[in-house]
Amino acid sequence: MEQEQTWNEVKEIWGNSSKGAKINFQVSELINELKGKMSQFEKDSIKSDVNKVKSDWTNTKSKVSQFEKDSIKKDLNLISNLIKKVISKFWTKKE
């Protein structure tokens, strides 16, 4: 619940940022550029890996220890806070 709230805050800051549209556009361009540089083999490999992870997750999620869950939660909170700081810097700067 706490992480969902944090991510919602990040989305809100990003969406309300005066540079949000510019950042979104630049990220989209970067993603398209990266996709354009990938070979078909790389694309197929990534797709295969994602499908494998999705299918394995159903069997694995019940075996994740509390330590692992806590560690992931801590890491996600750290990442969320860093993203908030970066976005807030964009938000407060004038164009």
ABEGO torsion letter per residue (X at the ends): XAAAAAAAAAAAAAAABAAAAAAAAAAAAAAAAAAAABBAAAAAAAAAAAAAAAAAAAAAAAABBAAAAAAAAAAAAAAAAAAAAAAAAAAABBX
